[in-house]
Amino acid sequence: MKSGVSIVIPTWNGIALLKRFLPSVRVAADAYMRQSSAHVEIVVVDDGSTDETCSWLVEQGYEEIASNLETSNLQTSNLKYEISELSLRLLKNEKNLGFAKTCNRGVKAASHNLIFLLNNDVEPDAASIAPLVENFRTPTVFAAHCRVIELESGEECGTGKIGGFGRGFFRVHQSYIPRSSSLPREPLYSIFAGGGSAMFDKERFLQLGGFDELLSPFYWEDVELSYRAWKRGFEVLYEPRSVARHRISSTIRKLKRRRVRMIEQRNRLLFHWINLHDKPMLASHVAWVMLLALTALLRFKPGFIMSLAAALKLLPETRERRGHEKQAARLSDREVIRVFKELAARPDVITYNRRAEIDNGG
């Protein structure tokens, strides 16, 4: 079966990044089209840029999608295109909406059921698409993400992620790699698929409601969506054969670090309040939040209080989402965590917190 792919790229005032990274995206798209004889499109979603992004993209052959086009039920079988031609499409937000809303618009506008979501500062390898596509032969797969290399340093910064819980919070950043260069027989699960270099099943993405726009403008959207997918009975996978190079936080680094940190902490709290349903784990979370708030000034962390206050303002919306997710969940929090306890215990993977642990033989 030929699997068409829609490459969706959100961007905001990123013309320099697009000029630098779009050529590699086109190379990867062309390579997959030649290999699979399937159609590929690139959909760039401009999030209210004030630079020359849109005019430049039009010059490059990108065709603007009508802003009022209802595409959430678009059927690929009704589209007319030449398989050999790469489609270039542009969707514009009239104002800046943030990462979640921008990505959701792009996914809805996509023509194919496999969505390769890329940041505008990511360089995918030419052969990166096909291995990701292979994972979706398994009907329960929701997403599969790339192995990511930091562009400037050349260091590995994105591998499989282990999920856990401790000190009142989910832990999602412990990493692992396969012990051998050959792929293990067992699936390489990952607690989340990073939104900057991962492939998603569009039907399930929309079924889950996409990235939660309550978390706008950025951070924790991909963790939150992936965790919801796990609790609905779907799977997120790590695909080490697909490599992408990332110039990390090229867009967010333009913003004030204090505000970025406040939003990140706020969204981390909202993630727990929406998705943490196990009563003892929730009690631990509440106790730790209270302790962190009471000691924030002593720890010289006044920003935590600001983040907590910002999260509390969103309690009505949070309660509504929480109730919906409790009803929709098929797996408990402990059942999801058990998947990763078993993964971490497998002899065919190496887990680590810092890459130096492996490089130094730890």
C-alpha positions in Angstrom: 0.0 0.0 0.0 1.3 3.4 -1.0 1.3 5.8 2.0 1.1 9.5 1.1 2.7 11.9 3.6 1.9 15.5 4.5 4.9 17.4 5.9 3.5 20.2 8.1 5.9 23.0 9.2 4.7 25.8 11.6 6.7 29.0 11.4 6.7 32.5 12.9 9.1 35.2 11.6 11.3 32.4 10.4 12.2 33.3 6.8 15.9 32.8 7.5 15.3 29.4 9.0 13.1 28.3 6.1 15.7 29.4 3.6 18.2 27.3 5.5 16.2 24.2 6.2 13.4 23.8 3.6 15.8 22.5 0.9 16.6 19.5 3.1 12.9 18.9 3.6 12.3 18.9 -0.1 15.2 16.4 -0.6 13.7 14.0 1.9 10.2 14.4 0.3 11.6 13.7 -3.2 13.6 10.7 -2.0 10.5 9.2 -0.4 8.4 9.8 -3.5 10.9 8.1 -5.7 11.2 5.1 -3.3 7.5 4.6 -2.6 5.7 6.1 -5.6 3.5 7.8 -3.1 2.5 11.4 -3.0 4.0 14.0 -0.6 3.0 17.5 0.1 4.7 20.2 2.2 2.3 22.5 4.1 3.9 25.5 5.7 1.6 27.2 8.3 2.7 30.8 8.9 1.7 32.0 12.4 1.1 35.7 11.7 4.7 36.5 10.7 5.6 40.2 10.2 8.7 39.4 8.1 8.7 38.4 4.4 7.9 34.7 4.9 4.7 34.5 3.0 5.8 36.5 -0.1 9.1 34.5 -0.2 7.2 31.2 0.0 4.9 32.2 -2.9 8.0 33.0 -4.9 9.2 29.5 -4.2 6.0 28.0 -5.7 3.9 27.6 -2.6 0.2 27.8 -3.3 -1.9 29.6 -0.7 -4.7 27.6 0.9 -8.0 29.5 1.4 -8.2 30.5 5.1 -11.9 29.6 5.3 -11.5 26.2 3.7 -13.0 23.5 5.9 -10.5 20.6 5.6 -11.0 18.5 8.8 -12.9 15.9 6.8 -10.8 16.1 3.6 -10.5 12.8 1.8 -7.3 12.0 0.1 -9.1 9.9 -2.5 -10.9 13.0 -3.8 -7.7 15.0 -4.4 -6.3 15.4 -7.9 -2.5 15.4 -8.1 0.3 13.8 -9.9 2.2 11.3 -7.8 5.5 12.5 -9.3 4.9 16.1 -8.3 5.7 17.5 -4.9 2.8 19.7 -3.7 3.8 23.0 -2.0 1.1 24.7 0.1 0.9 27.7 2.4 -1.6 28.4 5.1 -1.6 31.8 6.8 -2.8 32.8 10.3 -4.1 36.4 10.3 -2.5 36.8 13.8 -0.1 34.9 16.0 -1.9 31.9 17.5 0.9 29.9 19.0 2.3 26.4 18.4 -0.7 24.3 19.3 -3.3 26.1 17.2 -0.9 26.5 14.3 0.0 22.9 14.2 -3.7 21.8 14.5 -4.6 24.0 11.6 -1.9 22.5 9.5 -2.9 18.9 10.4 -6.5 19.6 9.5 -5.5 21.1 6.1 -3.3 18.1 5.3 -4.2 15.9 2.4 -2.8 12.6 3.8 -3.3 10.5 6.9 0.4 10.4 7.8 1.6 13.8 9.1 5.3 14.4 9.4 5.4 17.4 11.7 8.7 19.4 11.6 9.9 22.6 13.2 11.2 25.2 10.8 14.7 24.7 12.2 14.9 20.9 11.6 17.0 19.3 8.9 15.7 15.7 8.2 18.0 13.2 6.5 17.1 12.3 3.0 16.1 8.8 4.0 14.2 9.8 7.2 10.6 9.4 6.0 10.3 5.8 4.9 11.3 4.2 8.3 8.8 6.4 10.1 6.0 5.3 7.7 6.8 1.6 8.3 5.8 1.9 12.0 2.2 2.7 11.0 1.7 -0.8 9.6 0.8 -1.6 13.3 -2.8 -0.4 13.7 -2.3 0.8 17.3 0.5 3.3 16.6 -0.3 6.9 17.1 3.1 8.5 16.5 6.7 7.7 15.8 9.6 10.2 16.3 13.1 10.6 14.9 16.5 10.3 16.4 17.6 13.9 16.8 21.1 15.4 16.6 21.9 18.9 17.8 23.0 20.7 14.7 25.8 22.9 16.1 27.4 20.4 18.5 26.6 17.2 16.7 25.5 15.7 20.0 22.6 13.3 20.2 19.7 15.2 21.9 16.6 13.2 21.0 16.3 9.4 21.5 13.7 7.2 23.0 12.1 8.6 26.2 11.3 6.7 29.4 8.2 7.7 31.4 8.1 7.5 35.1 6.8 9.2 38.2 8.6 10.6 41.3 8.4 13.5 43.8 4.9 14.3 42.7 5.6 14.7 38.9 5.8 12.7 35.8 9.4 12.3 34.5 9.6 12.2 30.8 13.2 13.0 29.9 15.1 9.9 30.8 16.6 8.6 27.5 17.4 5.2 26.1 19.1 3.8 23.0 19.1 0.3 21.5 22.1 -1.7 22.8 22.8 -3.0 19.3 22.9 -1.3 15.9 20.3 -3.8 14.7 16.7 -3.1 15.6 15.3 -5.1 18.6 12.5 -7.4 18.0 10.4 -5.7 20.6 8.9 -2.3 19.9 10.9 0.8 20.9 8.2 2.7 22.9 8.6 6.3 23.8 6.6 8.3 26.4 6.2 11.2 23.9 6.9 12.2 20.4 8.5 15.6 20.1 6.3 17.9 18.0 9.4 19.1 16.0 10.4 15.9 14.3 7.7 13.2 14.5 5.1 11.5 12.4 1.4 11.2 13.5 -1.7 9.4 12.4 -4.0 12.3 11.3 -7.2 10.4 12.1 -6.2 9.7 15.6 -4.6 13.1 16.1 -8.0 14.7 15.3 -9.8 12.1 17.3 -7.9 13.1 20.4 -8.5 16.8 19.6 -4.9 17.6 18.5 -2.5 19.6 20.6 -4.4 21.1 23.6 -4.7 24.8 22.8 -5.1 25.5 26.5 -1.3 25.2 26.6 -0.7 28.0 24.1 1.5 29.6 23.1 4.1 26.8 23.5 5.7 23.9 25.6 4.3 20.5 26.8 1.8 20.2 24.0 3.6 17.1 22.5 4.0 15.5 25.9 0.4 16.1 26.9 -1.0 14.8 23.5 1.3 11.7 23.6 0.3 10.8 27.1 -3.4 11.1 26.2 -2.8 8.8 23.3 -1.1 6.2 25.6 -4.0 6.3 28.0 -6.4 5.8 25.1 -4.6 2.6 24.2 -2.4 3.8 21.4 1.3 3.6 21.2 4.2 6.1 20.6 7.4 4.8 19.1 11.0 5.8 18.7 12.5 5.3 15.2 16.3 5.5 15.4 16.7 4.9 11.6 15.1 8.2 11.0 17.6 11.0 11.7 16.9 14.7 12.0 19.3 17.6 12.9 17.8 20.4 15.0 18.9 23.9 15.8 17.2 23.9 19.1 14.7 26.7 20.2 15.5 28.9 17.2 12.1 30.6 17.5 11.6 30.6 21.3 15.1 32.0 22.0 13.9 35.3 20.5 11.5 35.7 23.5 12.3 36.7 27.1 13.6 33.7 29.0 11.7 34.6 32.2 8.3 34.5 30.3 9.3 31.3 28.6 10.1 29.6 31.9 6.9 30.8 33.4 4.8 29.3 30.6 6.7 26.1 30.7 6.1 25.6 34.4 2.5 26.6 34.1 1.9 24.0 31.3 3.7 21.3 33.3 1.2 21.8 36.1 -1.8 21.9 33.7 -0.6 18.6 32.1 -0.8 16.9 35.5 -4.1 18.4 36.5 -5.7 17.2 33.3 -4.1 13.8 32.9 -3.1 12.5 36.4 -6.0 10.4 37.6 -4.4 7.9 40.0 -5.5 9.1 43.5 -2.3 8.3 45.5 -0.2 9.8 42.7 -2.4 12.9 42.6 -2.1 13.3 46.3 1.7 13.2 46.0 1.5 15.8 43.3 -0.6 18.2 45.3 1.7 17.8 48.3 4.8 18.5 46.3 3.2 21.5 44.6 2.3 23.0 48.0 5.8 22.4 49.3 7.4 23.9 46.2 5.1 27.0 46.5 5.8 27.4 50.2 9.5 27.2 49.8 9.8 29.1 46.5 11.2 32.2 48.0 13.7 30.3 50.1 14.9 28.5 47.0 15.1 31.7 45.1 12.4 30.4 42.7 9.7 33.1 42.8 8.8 32.2 39.2 7.1 29.0 40.4 4.5 31.0 42.3 3.8 33.0 39.2 3.4 29.8 37.2 1.1 28.3 39.8 -1.0 31.4 39.8 -1.3 31.4 36.0 -2.3 27.7 36.1 -4.9 28.3 38.8 -6.6 30.9 36.6 -7.3 28.1 34.1 -8.9 25.8 36.6 -12.4 25.9 35.0 -11.1 24.8 31.6 -8.7 22.3 33.3 -11.6 20.6 35.2 -13.6 20.2 32.0 -10.7 18.6 30.1 -9.9 16.4 33.1 -13.4 15.0 33.3 -13.4 14.2 29.6 -10.0 12.5 29.8 -11.0 10.4 32.8 -14.0 9.0 30.8 -12.0 8.4 27.6 -9.0 6.7 29.2 -8.6 3.0 28.6 -5.3 2.6 30.6 -4.5 3.9 34.1 -1.5 6.0 34.9 0.2 3.0 36.5 -0.4 0.8 33.5 1.3 3.4 31.2 4.2 3.7 33.6 4.5 -0.1 33.8 5.1 -0.2 30.0 8.2 1.9 30.6 9.4 0.1 33.6 9.4 -3.1 31.5 11.1 -1.2 28.7 13.9 0.1 31.0 14.5 -3.5 32.3 15.0 -5.0 28.8 18.5 -6.2 28.1 18.5 -4.8 24.5 18.3 -1.2 25.6 20.6 1.2 27.5 18.9 3.9 29.6 20.7 7.1 30.8 20.0 10.6 32.1 23.0 12.2 30.6 24.8 11.1 27.4 28.1 11.3 29.2 27.0 8.3 31.3 27.3 6.1 28.2 30.3 7.9 26.6 32.2 7.5 29.8 31.2 3.8 30.2 28.8 4.5 33.0 
